[in-house]
């Protein structure tokens, strides 16, 4: 650890401060589904469940009473009249995406982008299905400016009478270079004026809370404190007994097909009393009290006195005493924090009761600093008071820090604040022993000799990171609270006031310290979780620095005040302030120590982000990592120190703020998946551009926390990702946002690298100095404009541009079109061909179709911008089957087939490139082939060899025996990896060796090779454990029988034993690419029947999941003895081939 230089004064590092949250918001669900143009029926829509956090958790399934509405024939005719327009429709029967092949929908009618956008909507009212009155009721939300002159994304919202739409009701128009380039919308065609509200805000919130599973009843109802808004359309604040954060309610409009426009109370229901967070937005009919919509907002990582705490005040609180023990002290600094809406003052008193100083910064946190040539020893005190007698101040925390350093008269000490942090991660080698990592830096606002890190001052900030800008003078907080971030320890339940609310406090703004690696070196011992222990102050400072670094980096990409970023003071630049990112380090470390096998979030092994509406703080929770039996095998690490994880979570706030306007965020299944991907991509790009080391590839996000430098938390590292659009739902979870987000990871990597290759000769990708100039601003200049930068910087700029062009219920194809539109707006469409080709190679080509919540999209590998190759697939007549692009069959969508009389057929079109194909035949098993299609080929035939799977049920093979407790043994014979056999036994499978015996089709054969799959599938009614990663097969044996194989006297001979890691799961957990179908050559063996014998599953067979790996007395980490995962084994396929 880098020591503090001797020239920097001794300061105390202490505990401080957490600001209570005002609310959780608003990303109400919508399914922006594309609809058939031939079916005019409406059907009930359902809201897809979303998972959150780094690993995910079971989210509320959601509720939405609205029926789907289809576009009318008039709308479709009007759309066809637009020149070569590509249109998709949303669930409201209005366009979710409008784009043309040449990138120009129409020339602008005015040089003013707002006027031009409104005129385009008016001129095309028939396409949107809106009346003139509805068009007049569109209110301007924002003229969203793309960074560095990239154009305008003009955003309008529907209003009904005096009420704005509660959710959706948006239309975005992309305007650049004299043209309308793109339009997306979530508009509703429902008309009407909402009735007058009959419920009170409190009554509506109570109904919302009951719907969300947090009913408030009995005497507690009378204890609710309501702070009414000036008008019903503003937020009413409720202080509810038993809930740590304020709840919010406001009046809005909600169009419901068949019911007209309903007045609704939009309520936030937030409960942080348990480690599994609840943060929901609920719409309650303001007349009937019916719950119309519910949506989950969680995206799931000195000498000091105090802290002193107090409760609600209508007068000054008690004087909290603290001791000064010697005469060396020169400075005292008190910092007090309460709710964002509270206004109070802080007073410091001498031992004789004399008032030394009173601090009032207009808004909290409040700070009072007293400096003198000599401060005598004695008992001093600190007091918190309301700003005036009319105010009621809620709970607060106040901390006092002392320092030997003084300051010039009239000045606050510490003109050049500095922070110590790990730029990427602590040296990952430290997780294998007790060596303390020393690769952190000290970075200062202005770089001087003592500062080993980069200069932090830039145009992204009006003052240093710890400056409270929402004051008349802009003064430092003297802790980890500033305009962009508010960070503290959260040892108790996430989002509640955390534990001791510890944070570094420095009167001279020296936020540096020594890192001891206590959590790792103690082997996750809970004995480190004592005041000042577990490196808590250092970790809080590290997290604070990381959030500010993400703020500054994203600011230059367009995440600015007017585009709804996270700042307390927006400096008059647009958007709503008072919403700096709240960071909870070591969240729930004390009250939720372990993670359950179920995977539910507790106080370990995850991270999450609650993204709230503009104007309400975003909240992230970063957890400790620790091995957990049968669930997750991480080293003893701290997620707050892994910049990949912190950057991932912060990007959830970015995407949810920039997509869908200031309130909606990402609300669809595919939108949620892309949200996970964008978070991975932004974190990785930031690390790459700044040349940060994470011990492996920067594209393995979370390498330090998970201990895996190859893939970290995912199935694939981003830069080695083979997935495509046809793979949706491929993972053992089935459709799930983290898994399916990896499809977008792979797609975006192809697009990124296509741009890198295009510009590499003139803007070298390997030029680290150029990469930094393109990524980092200076004290007087923004980074280089993207058109002066390598292709990767152009790519990430287009990602941010595309955010502002999308609706919350976006799909991967909508995001594709927004990305192409962003290129048109910023670069004049110069990159259209390479971008379109890259999307096509990942299955998002010209003929791909989907809806925003579609689990089975239709892929297309044909590009609209290049000449494609006609590919015909063939196989011998006896083995008809399906052709998949990629490595996965289970839950994937085929691109072609050789079956008789099917609509799909054996022909597909591909943009030139290299593709992996998987051919699956019910009678012939599976075979893989890699094929390169060259630009010179206009047509090509890809042939698959004939083969017979002797263990195929379709050929007559049958199960003749299986061990007791077997579930679904016939699944081994059905020719698909989407089902599996479960061998359930009383003991661990390495001792009980469960098995299935299969009578081969057609008598006795000479067996030469087998295909075996350990793939998993989502839980079923007959096997609730079928998706459990640690139950997957790892090592197996094959035995043969030649006669009387179905009798008790049969003779079985073992002829093959696999390697110990035939299916090589690693730490922290087995993943899909470790488990899918593999081919094994076996000794030539005569067999009429073959028995598959499980020798090890993942739990029993890997040393990385074995033994006691930590010093936590509350947990057992050994998978075999600490969980029941060792008693179950799963395998999906046994395919047998002979001569």
Helices and strands as residue ranges (DSSP letters): E 63-64, H 73-81, E 85-89, E 95-100, E 106-107, H 113-123, H 125-128, H 132-136, E 138-145, G 147-149, E 152-160, E 163-164, E 170-176, E 179-185, H 201-211, H 219-222, E 225-227, E 236-239, E 247-256, E 260-271, E 278-285, E 291-296, E 298-299, E 303-310, E 320-324, E 331-337, E 344-349, E 355-359, E 366-371, E 378-386, E 396-403, E 418-421, G 428-432, E 441-444, E 467-468, E 475-476, E 485-489, E 510-511, H 518-521, G 526-528, H 536-555, G 561-563, E 581-585, E 607-610, E 619-622, E 624-625, E 637-638, G 639-641, H 643-658, H 669-689, H 703-706, G 718-720, G 725-727, H 737-759, H 768-775, G 786-788, H 791-803, H 812-827, H 832-841, E 868-875, E 881-885, E 896-897, E 907-911, E 913-921, E 925-933, E 939-944, G 953-955, E 958-962, E 966-967, G 969-973, E 981-984, H 989-992, E 995-999, E 1005-1013, G 1029-1031, E 1033-1041, E 1053-1057, H 1072-1075, E 1078-1087, E 1089-1097, H 1098-1101, G 1103-1105, H 1119-1122, G 1125-1127, E 1128-1131, E 1133-1138
